Amino acid sequence: MGLTQPDFPPVDPATFRRRPLLDRLRVLSTHWAEYGFGTQKAVHLIYLAKVLILYIGVGVTIATLSSGHSPLAVSEWWNQPVVYQKLVLWTLLVETLGVGGSWGPLAGHFKPMTGGALFWLRPRTIRLPPWPDRVPFTKGDSRTLFDVALYAAIVVNLVVALFLPTVHGSRLDALVPGNHGLVDPAVLYPYLAMMVILGLRDKAPFIAARSEQYLPAVAFFAFLPFVDMILALKLLIVVVWVGAGVSKMGKHFSMVIGPMMSNTPWLALKSVKRLNYRSFPDDLRPSKIAGLLGHVLGTVVEIATPLVLLFSADRTLTAAAVVLMVCFHLFIFSTFPLAVPLEWNILFAYSAVFLFLGFPAWDGYALSDTGSPWLIVLIAVALLVFPVLGNLRPDLVSFLPSMRQYAGNWAAATWAFAPGAEEKLNRHVVRSSLNTKTQLTATFPDEVADVVMHQMLAWRSMHSQGRGLLSLMQRHLGDDRMNTYDLREAEFSCNSLVAFNFGDGHLHDTKMIAALQRRCGFAPGEFTVVWAESQPIHRGTQDYLIIDAALGVVERGRWRVRDAVNEQPWLPHGPIPVEVTWRREFASPHPGIDAYTSVDQAETVNHQAGPRTSTETETVAKTDTPAETDTPAAETV
């Protein structure tokens, strides 16, 4: 990987599409194992400049100068509460504008690199209300002038909160001598109210603002007395850390390590990258080393260390734990994970220092020092609701409120367009960017752009759900159509349509597909989606949907996670087994050519692309389930 030259896969772009799809993915997944995305290092330098200049430089300058500090006098302001508050608000502003996470080429934003405000300040772009049939005044999927004005008001509110004079109190002065006040709570009340309204009308900007973490923090700033505010912030960050750690306790997370480390720009030795795979290039399942990195240096650290920070009153132990968590976040930062949550990692590294060394347990900031014990218990329970529910019922809670950051256990999807059908999105969907491939063709030849689009599919195929999605696509379309259709990784395509995605398949679920269908009018068979929900923590299966944009949901079922993780990205043994729990009667996988057998007439269906083994077949459950073709079984938060 050079400074200006990428490590392009070893393929001939002109003849690449003549290969079968699974052969293409074998070449590209093997290339990913050694080079990652292969992005030139100049791209990483752009990200570093964004973080160092825009996020840290501008953010620290605003937070300190507006609070009466010099940006260079770090020793004076590192533990000032108002500076911490304003850095949280600055991070909120950056994320809300769309220049934080899910920004730039590593997240599929090529031209323009920013989604965010470019979409959410534009009427008639796609809006995704979470409960349109249950919450009044939220129906519809088109952004109105009200939505634009609401979003703009939130941005203005954050700017005002950053620059408004601070307020002082005698209680704070007694606890923190020489403090420079706090952010005025009065300016935070309208923000909290507006964000609730925004979230009910459109979940994309609500999730993009990382509301599952920053909204509680702002509420603590606004309503709690100082000591309880600090304790609640400690609880919040510990729940985020521990929740993320618990969600990694499964078969998925080890599969994240290899692709993530392979994409790390400073790790140049291919021999080291290969150690994360069992037997490169023939077996790309995670090695024992990848499992050790993931579940010891990752999961154990992410669960045990925060608990030490929360309950330890020992200075040396606490300081060591803080250093460990700072290193943890800086390491994640250095790997440039896709979706690039760089600002989030910097803020959390600083938060560990501010909360646990700036206001340590031995200095009056232990949980036992609260003046309202039941309030702290209530806050702890409230913070745990979504992580617990989201791990048990991932269909009800989105990926981020479940605190499942980069756990590898994602709701995900693959899209398949009949030749030429994808262009309908460019013609009929109002947005601030074109299709991802169209963005790429502004710089690269069409054939090269097509290879890059396949790299995204290869990345997904290296994770567990990718094998399941490809299996469904192969069975549903058959080899001929799968090889000729344009397949897309939905997370990246979603970015070009609603401005944001962060590994959350709930942002491109049945409602989003229905919104595209209302705009584009795809014919049956033109736009097929295979969509999988996250694995519940207590079950060994993942539920899936097959969606024809014109017909709605045509099939439901599940696959065993162990079958997915034991397969290779290119499915050398054929599709993994699936259990079909419901199928739309006589819905055709290839409309106009052949049709499904009715579920009332068949109990087993062999794999269309060839059996996995001579004895493995798909179980088709007889059922009288009605044809719920437009919505999944449960709504999502």
C-alpha positions as CSV (number, residue, x, y, z in Angstrom):
1,M,0.0,0.0,0.0
2,G,1.6,3.3,-1.1
3,L,0.9,6.9,-0.2
4,T,-1.0,7.6,-3.4
5,Q,-1.4,4.2,-5.0
6,P,-3.8,1.6,-3.7
7,D,-3.2,-2.1,-3.6
8,F,-5.6,-3.1,-6.3
9,P,-6.7,-6.8,-6.4
10,P,-4.9,-9.1,-8.8
11,V,-7.6,-9.2,-11.4
12,D,-8.2,-7.9,-14.9
13,P,-11.1,-5.5,-14.5
14,A,-12.1,-5.9,-18.2
15,T,-12.8,-9.7,-17.7
16,F,-13.6,-9.8,-14.0
17,R,-17.4,-10.1,-14.5
18,R,-17.0,-13.1,-16.7
19,R,-16.1,-15.2,-13.6
20,P,-18.8,-16.7,-11.5
21,L,-19.6,-14.5,-8.5
22,L,-18.3,-16.9,-5.9
23,D,-15.0,-17.1,-7.8
24,R,-14.8,-13.3,-7.7
25,L,-15.4,-13.3,-4.0
26,R,-12.7,-16.0,-3.4
27,V,-10.1,-13.8,-5.2
28,L,-11.2,-10.6,-3.4
29,S,-11.6,-12.1,0.1
30,T,-8.1,-13.7,-0.2
31,H,-6.8,-10.3,-1.3
32,W,-8.5,-8.6,1.6
33,A,-6.8,-11.0,4.0
34,E,-3.5,-9.6,3.0
35,Y,-4.3,-6.0,2.1
36,G,-7.7,-5.1,3.5
37,F,-9.5,-2.6,1.4
38,G,-6.2,-1.7,-0.2
39,T,-6.8,2.0,0.2
40,Q,-3.8,4.3,-0.4
41,K,-2.4,5.8,2.8
42,A,-3.3,9.3,1.6
43,V,-6.9,8.4,2.5
44,H,-5.9,7.6,6.1
45,L,-4.0,10.9,6.2
46,I,-7.3,12.7,5.3
47,Y,-9.0,11.0,8.2
48,L,-6.1,11.8,10.6
49,A,-6.2,15.5,9.4
50,K,-10.0,15.6,10.0
51,V,-9.6,14.2,13.6
52,L,-6.5,16.3,14.5
53,I,-7.5,19.6,13.0
54,L,-11.3,19.6,12.9
55,Y,-12.3,17.4,15.8
56,I,-9.5,17.9,18.3
57,G,-8.0,21.3,17.2
58,V,-11.3,23.2,16.6
59,G,-13.2,21.3,19.3
60,V,-10.6,21.9,22.1
61,T,-10.3,25.5,21.0
62,I,-14.0,26.2,21.2
63,A,-14.5,24.2,24.5
64,T,-11.6,26.0,26.3
65,L,-11.8,29.5,25.0
66,S,-15.6,29.7,25.5
67,S,-15.0,28.5,29.1
68,G,-12.2,30.9,30.0
69,H,-9.2,28.6,29.4
70,S,-6.3,28.7,27.1
71,P,-6.3,25.7,24.7
72,L,-2.6,25.1,25.3
73,A,-2.9,25.1,29.1
74,V,-3.9,21.4,29.2
75,S,-3.0,21.0,32.9
76,E,-5.5,23.6,33.8
77,W,-8.5,22.4,31.9
78,W,-8.2,18.6,31.5
79,N,-10.4,18.0,34.5
80,Q,-12.7,21.0,34.2
81,P,-16.3,19.8,34.1
82,V,-17.5,22.5,31.6
83,V,-14.7,21.6,29.2
84,Y,-15.8,18.0,29.3
85,Q,-19.4,19.0,28.8
86,K,-18.5,21.1,25.8
87,L,-16.3,18.4,24.2
88,V,-19.3,16.1,24.4
89,L,-21.5,18.7,22.8
90,W,-18.9,19.3,20.1
91,T,-18.7,15.6,19.4
92,L,-22.5,15.6,19.2
93,L,-22.4,18.5,16.7
94,V,-19.8,16.7,14.6
95,E,-21.8,13.5,14.5
96,T,-25.1,15.3,13.9
97,L,-23.6,17.1,10.9
98,G,-22.4,13.8,9.4
99,V,-18.6,14.5,9.6
100,G,-17.9,12.0,12.4
101,G,-18.6,8.3,12.1
102,S,-19.6,6.8,8.8
103,W,-17.8,9.5,6.8
104,G,-15.6,9.3,3.8
105,P,-14.3,6.6,1.5
106,L,-13.9,3.9,4.2
107,A,-17.6,4.1,4.8
108,G,-18.6,4.2,1.2
109,H,-19.0,8.0,0.8
110,F,-16.7,8.9,-2.1
111,K,-18.2,11.9,-3.8
112,P,-19.3,13.7,-1.7
113,M,-17.5,12.3,1.3
114,T,-20.2,13.7,3.6
115,G,-23.8,12.5,4.0
116,G,-25.4,14.0,7.1
117,A,-26.4,17.6,6.7
118,L,-26.4,17.4,2.9
119,F,-29.3,15.0,3.1
120,W,-31.1,16.2,6.3
121,L,-31.3,19.8,5.2
122,R,-32.8,18.7,1.9
123,P,-36.6,18.2,1.5
124,R,-38.0,15.1,-0.1
125,T,-35.0,12.9,0.9
126,I,-35.9,9.6,2.5
127,R,-37.2,9.7,6.1
128,L,-37.4,6.5,8.2
129,P,-39.8,6.9,11.1
130,P,-39.5,3.9,13.6
131,W,-43.2,3.6,14.4
132,P,-45.3,5.4,11.8
133,D,-48.5,3.4,12.6
134,R,-48.2,3.9,16.3
135,V,-46.9,7.4,16.8
136,P,-49.2,10.3,15.6
137,F,-47.7,12.8,13.1
138,T,-44.9,10.5,12.0
139,K,-46.3,8.7,8.9
140,G,-44.7,9.1,5.6
141,D,-41.2,8.5,4.2
142,S,-40.4,11.8,2.7
143,R,-38.6,14.6,4.5
144,T,-40.7,17.7,4.9
145,L,-39.9,21.3,5.5
146,F,-40.8,20.7,9.2
147,D,-38.1,18.0,9.3
148,V,-35.5,20.2,7.7
149,A,-36.3,23.0,10.1
150,L,-36.3,20.7,13.1
151,Y,-32.8,19.3,12.2
152,A,-31.5,22.8,11.5
153,A,-32.8,24.0,14.9
154,I,-31.0,21.1,16.6
155,V,-27.7,22.1,15.0
156,V,-28.2,25.8,16.0
157,N,-29.1,24.7,19.5
158,L,-25.8,22.8,19.8
159,V,-23.8,25.8,18.5
160,V,-25.5,28.1,21.0
161,A,-24.8,25.6,23.8
162,L,-21.1,25.6,22.9
163,F,-20.8,29.4,23.0
164,L,-23.3,30.5,25.6
165,P,-21.8,31.8,28.9
166,T,-21.5,29.2,31.6
167,V,-23.4,29.3,34.9
168,H,-22.0,28.9,38.4
169,G,-23.5,27.5,41.6
170,S,-22.4,27.5,45.2
171,R,-22.6,23.8,45.5
172,L,-20.2,23.3,42.5
173,D,-17.8,26.0,43.8
174,A,-17.6,24.1,47.1
175,L,-16.9,20.8,45.4
176,V,-14.6,22.0,42.6
177,P,-12.6,25.1,43.7
178,G,-11.6,27.3,40.8
179,N,-14.1,25.8,38.4
180,H,-15.3,27.8,35.4
181,G,-19.0,26.9,35.8
182,L,-21.1,24.5,33.7
183,V,-23.1,24.6,30.5
184,D,-26.4,26.4,31.2
185,P,-29.1,23.6,31.6
186,A,-31.7,25.9,30.1
187,V,-30.1,25.6,26.7
188,L,-30.1,21.8,26.9
189,Y,-33.8,21.4,27.6
190,P,-34.9,22.3,24.0
191,Y,-32.2,20.1,22.6
192,L,-33.5,17.0,24.5
193,A,-37.1,17.7,23.4
194,M,-36.2,18.3,19.8
195,M,-34.1,15.1,19.6
196,V,-37.0,13.0,20.9
197,I,-39.2,14.5,18.2
198,L,-36.6,14.0,15.5
199,G,-36.1,10.4,16.6
200,L,-39.8,9.6,16.3
201,R,-39.9,11.1,12.8
202,D,-36.6,9.8,11.4
203,K,-34.3,7.3,13.1
204,A,-31.3,7.8,10.7
205,P,-30.2,11.3,12.0
206,F,-31.2,10.2,15.5
207,I,-28.9,7.2,15.4
208,A,-26.2,9.1,13.5
209,A,-26.0,11.5,16.4
210,R,-25.2,8.5,18.6
211,S,-28.2,9.4,20.7
212,E,-28.0,6.1,22.6
213,Q,-24.9,7.4,24.4
214,Y,-24.8,11.2,24.1
215,L,-28.5,11.9,24.8
216,P,-28.3,10.4,28.3
217,A,-25.2,12.4,28.9
218,V,-26.9,15.6,27.9
219,A,-29.8,14.7,30.2
220,F,-27.4,14.2,33.1
221,F,-25.9,17.6,32.3
222,A,-29.3,19.2,32.4
223,F,-31.0,17.6,35.4
224,L,-28.6,16.1,37.9
225,P,-26.7,17.7,40.7
226,F,-22.9,17.7,40.2
227,V,-21.9,14.6,42.1
228,D,-24.7,12.5,40.8
229,M,-24.0,13.8,37.3
230,I,-20.4,12.5,37.5
231,L,-21.6,9.2,38.9
232,A,-24.3,8.8,36.2
233,L,-21.7,9.6,33.5
234,K,-19.5,6.9,35.0
235,L,-22.3,4.4,34.9
236,L,-23.1,5.4,31.3
237,I,-19.6,4.8,30.0
238,V,-19.2,1.5,31.9
239,V,-22.5,0.2,30.5
240,V,-21.3,1.1,27.0
241,W,-18.0,-0.7,27.5
242,V,-19.5,-3.8,29.3
243,G,-22.4,-4.0,26.9
244,A,-20.1,-4.0,24.0
245,G,-18.0,-6.7,25.7
246,V,-20.9,-8.9,26.5
247,S,-22.2,-8.7,22.9
248,K,-18.8,-10.1,21.7
249,M,-19.3,-13.3,23.6
250,G,-20.3,-15.5,20.7
251,K,-19.0,-17.0,17.5
252,H,-19.2,-13.8,15.4
253,F,-16.5,-11.6,17.0
254,S,-13.5,-13.8,16.2
255,M,-14.4,-13.3,12.6
256,V,-14.1,-9.6,12.9
257,I,-10.5,-9.7,14.0
258,G,-9.0,-10.9,10.7
259,P,-10.6,-8.5,8.3
260,M,-10.1,-5.6,10.8
261,M,-6.4,-6.3,11.3
262,S,-5.9,-6.9,7.6
263,N,-7.3,-3.4,6.9
264,T,-5.0,-1.8,9.5
265,P,-2.7,0.7,7.6
266,W,0.3,0.4,9.9
267,L,0.4,-3.4,9.8
268,A,2.4,-4.0,6.7
269,L,3.6,-7.5,7.1
270,K,1.4,-9.9,5.2
271,S,2.8,-12.8,7.2
272,V,1.4,-11.2,10.4
273,K,-2.0,-10.6,8.8
274,R,-2.2,-14.2,7.7
275,L,-1.8,-15.4,11.3
276,N,-5.4,-14.3,11.9
277,Y,-6.6,-17.0,9.5
278,R,-6.5,-20.8,10.0
279,S,-4.7,-21.6,6.8
280,F,-4.2,-18.8,4.3
281,P,-5.3,-18.8,1.5
282,D,-7.5,-21.9,1.6
283,D,-9.1,-21.5,5.0
284,L,-10.1,-18.0,6.0
285,R,-11.9,-18.9,9.2
286,P,-10.4,-17.2,12.3
287,S,-7.3,-18.8,13.8
288,K,-6.7,-19.4,17.5
289,I,-4.6,-16.2,17.5
290,A,-7.6,-14.2,16.2
291,G,-9.7,-15.8,18.9
292,L,-7.2,-14.9,21.5
293,L,-7.0,-11.3,20.3
294,G,-10.7,-11.0,20.2
295,H,-11.9,-12.7,23.4
296,V,-8.9,-12.0,25.7
297,L,-7.4,-8.7,24.6
298,G,-10.9,-7.6,23.5
299,T,-13.8,-9.0,25.3
300,V,-12.2,-9.6,28.7
301,V,-10.6,-6.2,28.8
302,E,-13.8,-4.5,27.7
303,I,-15.8,-6.2,30.5
304,A,-13.3,-6.5,33.4
305,T,-11.4,-3.2,33.2
306,P,-14.6,-0.9,33.3
307,L,-15.8,-2.8,36.4
308,V,-12.5,-2.2,38.0
309,L,-12.8,1.5,37.2
310,L,-16.3,1.7,38.6
311,F,-15.6,0.0,41.9
312,S,-11.9,0.5,42.6
313,A,-10.8,3.0,45.2
314,D,-7.1,2.1,44.8
315,R,-5.1,4.8,43.1
316,T,-2.6,2.5,41.4
317,L,-5.1,0.0,40.2
318,T,-7.4,2.8,38.9
319,A,-4.6,4.5,37.1
320,A,-3.5,1.3,35.4
321,A,-7.1,0.6,34.3
322,V,-7.4,4.0,32.9
323,V,-4.2,3.6,30.9
324,L,-5.5,0.2,29.6
325,M,-8.8,1.7,28.4
326,V,-7.0,4.7,26.8
327,C,-4.7,2.2,24.9
328,F,-7.8,0.1,24.0
329,H,-9.4,3.0,22.3
330,L,-6.3,4.3,20.6
331,F,-5.7,0.8,19.2
332,I,-9.2,0.7,17.8
333,F,-8.6,4.1,16.4
334,S,-5.4,3.0,14.7
335,T,-7.1,0.1,12.8
336,F,-9.4,2.5,11.0
337,P,-12.4,0.1,11.3
338,L,-15.0,0.5,8.5
339,A,-17.6,3.0,9.6
340,V,-14.6,4.8,11.1
341,P,-15.8,5.8,14.6
342,L,-12.6,7.8,15.2
343,E,-14.0,10.7,17.1
344,W,-16.0,8.4,19.4
345,N,-12.8,6.5,20.3
346,I,-10.9,9.8,21.1
347,L,-13.7,11.1,23.3
348,F,-14.0,7.8,25.2
349,A,-10.2,7.7,25.8
350,Y,-10.5,11.2,27.2
351,S,-13.6,10.3,29.2
352,A,-11.8,7.5,30.9
353,V,-9.1,10.0,32.1
354,F,-11.6,12.8,33.0
355,L,-14.1,10.6,34.9
356,F,-11.9,8.2,36.8
357,L,-8.8,10.2,37.4
358,G,-10.3,13.7,37.4
359,F,-13.1,12.7,39.8
360,P,-11.9,9.5,41.4
361,A,-13.7,7.3,43.9
362,W,-11.3,8.1,46.7
363,D,-12.0,11.8,46.3
364,G,-15.8,11.7,46.9
365,Y,-17.0,10.3,43.6
366,A,-17.6,6.6,44.4
367,L,-21.1,5.3,43.8
368,S,-21.6,5.2,47.6
369,D,-21.2,9.0,47.7
370,T,-24.4,9.7,45.9
371,G,-27.0,11.8,47.7
372,S,-29.8,9.8,46.0
373,P,-29.1,6.1,46.0
374,W,-32.4,5.1,44.5
375,L,-31.9,7.6,41.7
376,I,-28.5,6.0,40.8
377,V,-30.1,2.6,40.9
378,L,-32.9,3.8,38.6
379,I,-30.4,5.3,36.2
380,A,-28.4,2.1,36.1
381,V,-31.5,0.1,35.4
382,A,-32.6,2.5,32.7
383,L,-29.2,2.4,31.0
384,L,-29.3,-1.4,31.0
385,V,-32.8,-1.7,29.4
386,F,-31.8,-1.4,25.7
387,P,-28.6,-3.5,25.9
388,V,-30.4,-6.3,27.7
389,L,-33.5,-6.2,25.4
390,G,-31.3,-5.7,22.3
391,N,-29.3,-8.8,23.0
392,L,-32.4,-10.9,23.8
393,R,-34.7,-9.4,21.1
394,P,-32.5,-7.7,18.5
395,D,-35.5,-7.3,16.2
396,L,-36.8,-4.7,18.7
397,V,-33.7,-2.6,19.3
398,S,-31.2,-1.3,16.8
399,F,-27.6,-2.2,16.8
400,L,-26.3,0.9,18.6
401,P,-28.8,1.2,21.5
402,S,-28.0,-2.5,22.1
403,M,-24.4,-1.4,22.8
404,R,-23.1,-4.0,20.3
405,Q,-20.3,-1.9,18.8
406,Y,-18.3,-3.9,16.3
407,A,-19.3,-7.2,17.8
408,G,-19.6,-8.8,14.3
409,N,-23.2,-9.7,15.2
410,W,-25.0,-7.3,12.9
411,A,-28.3,-7.1,11.0
412,A,-27.1,-7.1,7.4
413,A,-28.3,-7.4,3.9
414,T,-27.2,-8.0,0.3
415,W,-29.1,-6.4,-2.6
416,A,-29.4,-7.8,-6.1
417,F,-30.4,-5.7,-9.1
418,A,-31.3,-7.1,-12.5
419,P,-29.0,-5.6,-15.1
420,G,-29.7,-1.8,-15.4
421,A,-32.3,-1.8,-12.6
422,E,-30.0,0.0,-10.1
423,E,-30.0,3.1,-12.3
424,K,-33.6,3.7,-11.2
425,L,-32.3,4.8,-7.9
426,N,-30.3,7.6,-9.6
427,R,-33.3,8.7,-11.6
428,H,-36.0,8.6,-9.0
429,V,-34.6,9.0,-5.4
430,V,-34.0,12.5,-4.2
431,R,-30.7,12.6,-2.3
432,S,-27.4,14.4,-2.2
433,S,-25.3,11.6,-3.7
434,L,-25.7,9.1,-6.4
435,N,-25.3,5.3,-6.2
436,T,-21.9,4.2,-4.7
437,K,-20.7,2.8,-8.0
438,T,-21.7,6.0,-9.8
439,Q,-19.7,8.0,-7.3
440,L,-16.7,5.8,-8.1
441,T,-17.0,6.1,-11.9
442,A,-16.4,9.8,-11.5
443,T,-12.8,8.8,-10.8
444,F,-12.3,5.3,-12.1
445,P,-13.3,3.4,-15.2
446,D,-16.6,1.5,-14.9
447,E,-14.8,-1.9,-14.7
448,V,-12.5,-0.8,-11.9
449,A,-15.5,0.7,-10.0
450,D,-17.2,-2.7,-10.3
451,V,-14.2,-4.5,-8.8
452,V,-14.3,-2.0,-5.8
453,M,-18.0,-2.7,-5.3
454,H,-17.2,-6.4,-5.2
455,Q,-14.6,-5.7,-2.5
456,M,-17.4,-4.6,-0.3
457,L,-19.2,-7.8,-0.9
458,A,-16.0,-9.8,-0.2
459,W,-15.6,-7.9,3.2
460,R,-19.1,-8.9,4.2
461,S,-18.5,-12.5,3.1
462,M,-15.6,-12.7,5.5
463,H,-18.1,-12.3,8.4
464,S,-20.7,-14.9,9.5
465,Q,-23.8,-13.2,8.2
466,G,-22.2,-12.8,4.8
467,R,-22.1,-16.5,4.2
468,G,-25.7,-16.8,5.1
469,L,-26.7,-13.9,2.8
470,L,-24.8,-15.4,-0.1
471,S,-26.4,-18.8,0.5
472,L,-29.9,-17.3,0.3
473,M,-29.0,-15.3,-2.8
474,Q,-27.6,-18.3,-4.5
475,R,-30.6,-20.5,-3.6
476,H,-33.1,-17.8,-4.5
477,L,-31.7,-16.4,-7.7
478,G,-29.9,-19.5,-9.0
479,D,-26.3,-19.4,-10.3
480,D,-27.1,-17.8,-13.6
481,R,-28.9,-14.8,-12.2
482,M,-26.6,-14.4,-9.3
483,N,-23.6,-14.3,-11.7
484,T,-25.3,-11.7,-14.0
485,Y,-27.2,-9.5,-11.5
486,D,-25.5,-6.5,-9.8
487,L,-25.0,-7.5,-6.1
488,R,-24.4,-4.8,-3.6
489,E,-23.4,-4.7,0.1
490,A,-26.4,-3.0,1.6
491,E,-24.6,-1.1,4.3
492,F,-22.6,0.9,1.8
493,S,-25.6,1.4,-0.6
494,C,-27.7,2.6,2.3
495,N,-25.2,5.4,2.9
496,S,-25.9,6.8,-0.5
497,L,-29.6,6.7,0.1
498,V,-30.2,7.9,3.7
499,A,-26.8,9.5,4.5
500,F,-25.7,7.2,7.3
501,N,-25.1,3.6,8.2
502,F,-23.1,2.2,11.1
503,G,-23.5,-1.6,10.7
504,D,-27.2,-1.3,11.5
505,G,-29.4,-3.3,9.1
506,H,-32.5,-1.7,10.6
507,L,-31.7,1.3,8.5
508,H,-32.4,-0.7,5.4
509,D,-35.1,-3.0,6.5
510,T,-38.5,-3.6,4.8
511,K,-39.7,0.0,5.4
512,M,-36.7,1.4,3.6
513,I,-37.1,-1.0,0.7
514,A,-40.8,-0.1,0.5
515,A,-39.8,3.6,0.4
516,L,-37.5,2.8,-2.6
517,Q,-40.2,0.9,-4.3
518,R,-42.7,3.7,-4.0
519,R,-40.2,6.0,-5.8
520,C,-38.7,3.6,-8.4
521,G,-41.5,1.1,-9.2
522,F,-39.3,-1.9,-9.6
523,A,-40.8,-4.8,-11.6
524,P,-40.9,-8.2,-9.9
525,G,-37.5,-9.7,-9.9
526,E,-35.7,-6.4,-10.6
527,F,-34.6,-5.7,-7.0
528,T,-34.2,-8.6,-4.6
529,V,-33.0,-8.2,-1.0
530,V,-31.8,-10.9,1.4
531,W,-31.9,-9.5,4.9
532,A,-30.7,-11.1,8.2
533,E,-31.4,-10.1,11.8
534,S,-28.7,-10.2,14.5
535,Q,-28.4,-13.4,16.5
536,P,-30.1,-13.2,19.9
537,I,-27.6,-13.9,22.6
538,H,-29.5,-17.0,23.9
539,R,-30.2,-18.6,20.5
540,G,-27.9,-20.2,18.0
541,T,-29.7,-19.0,14.9
542,Q,-30.2,-15.9,12.8
543,D,-33.6,-15.0,11.3
544,Y,-33.7,-13.9,7.7
545,L,-36.1,-12.4,5.1
546,I,-36.1,-12.6,1.4
547,I,-37.7,-9.4,-0.1
548,D,-38.7,-8.7,-3.6
549,A,-39.1,-4.9,-3.7
550,A,-42.2,-5.2,-5.9
551,L,-43.9,-8.1,-4.0
552,G,-42.8,-7.5,-0.4
553,V,-41.5,-10.3,1.8
554,V,-41.6,-13.6,0.0
555,E,-39.8,-15.8,2.5
556,R,-38.8,-16.0,6.1
557,G,-36.6,-18.5,7.8
558,R,-33.4,-18.9,9.8
559,W,-29.9,-20.4,9.7
560,R,-27.6,-21.9,12.3
561,V,-24.8,-19.6,13.2
562,R,-22.4,-22.5,13.5
563,D,-23.0,-23.4,9.9
564,A,-22.2,-19.9,8.8
565,V,-19.0,-19.5,10.8
566,N,-17.7,-22.9,9.7
567,E,-18.0,-22.0,6.0
568,Q,-15.6,-20.2,3.7
569,P,-16.5,-16.8,2.2
570,W,-16.9,-18.3,-1.3
571,L,-19.2,-21.2,-0.2
572,P,-17.1,-24.1,-1.6
573,H,-19.6,-26.6,-0.3
574,G,-22.6,-24.8,-1.6
575,P,-25.2,-22.8,0.3
576,I,-25.4,-23.4,4.1
577,P,-28.6,-25.1,5.3
578,V,-31.5,-22.9,6.1
579,E,-34.9,-23.6,7.8
580,V,-37.8,-21.9,5.9
581,T,-40.5,-21.0,8.4
582,W,-42.8,-19.2,6.0
583,R,-43.0,-18.7,2.2
584,R,-45.4,-16.6,0.2
585,E,-47.6,-19.0,-1.8
586,F,-46.6,-19.3,-5.4
587,A,-44.2,-16.4,-5.1
588,S,-41.6,-16.9,-7.8
589,P,-37.9,-16.5,-7.2
590,H,-37.6,-15.8,-10.9
591,P,-40.9,-14.1,-11.8
592,G,-42.3,-15.1,-15.2
593,I,-40.0,-18.1,-15.4
594,D,-40.8,-20.5,-12.6
595,A,-42.5,-20.5,-9.3
596,Y,-42.1,-21.7,-5.7
597,T,-44.0,-24.8,-4.7
598,S,-46.7,-23.9,-2.3
599,V,-45.8,-24.4,1.4
600,D,-48.9,-26.5,1.7
601,Q,-47.7,-29.0,-0.9
602,A,-44.0,-29.5,0.0
603,E,-42.1,-30.2,3.2
604,T,-38.6,-30.2,1.9
605,V,-36.8,-28.3,-0.9
606,N,-33.3,-29.2,-2.0
607,H,-30.7,-26.4,-2.5
608,Q,-31.1,-25.0,-6.0
609,A,-27.4,-24.5,-6.4
610,G,-26.6,-28.0,-5.4
611,P,-26.8,-29.8,-2.1
612,R,-24.2,-29.1,0.7
613,T,-24.0,-32.8,1.3
614,S,-26.1,-35.7,0.1
615,T,-28.3,-35.6,3.2
616,E,-28.6,-31.9,4.1
617,T,-31.9,-30.3,2.9
618,E,-33.8,-27.2,3.8
619,T,-36.7,-27.8,6.2
620,V,-39.9,-26.1,5.1
621,A,-42.3,-25.6,7.9
622,K,-46.0,-26.1,7.2
623,T,-47.7,-23.1,8.4
624,D,-50.9,-21.1,8.1
625,T,-49.1,-17.8,8.8
626,P,-50.8,-15.0,6.8
627,A,-48.9,-13.3,4.1
628,E,-47.3,-10.5,6.1
629,T,-45.4,-9.2,3.1
630,D,-44.8,-5.6,4.0
631,T,-43.4,-5.5,7.5
632,P,-41.3,-7.8,9.7
633,A,-42.8,-9.6,12.7
634,A,-41.8,-6.8,15.1
635,E,-40.9,-3.1,14.7
636,T,-37.5,-1.8,15.7
637,V,-36.4,0.9,18.0
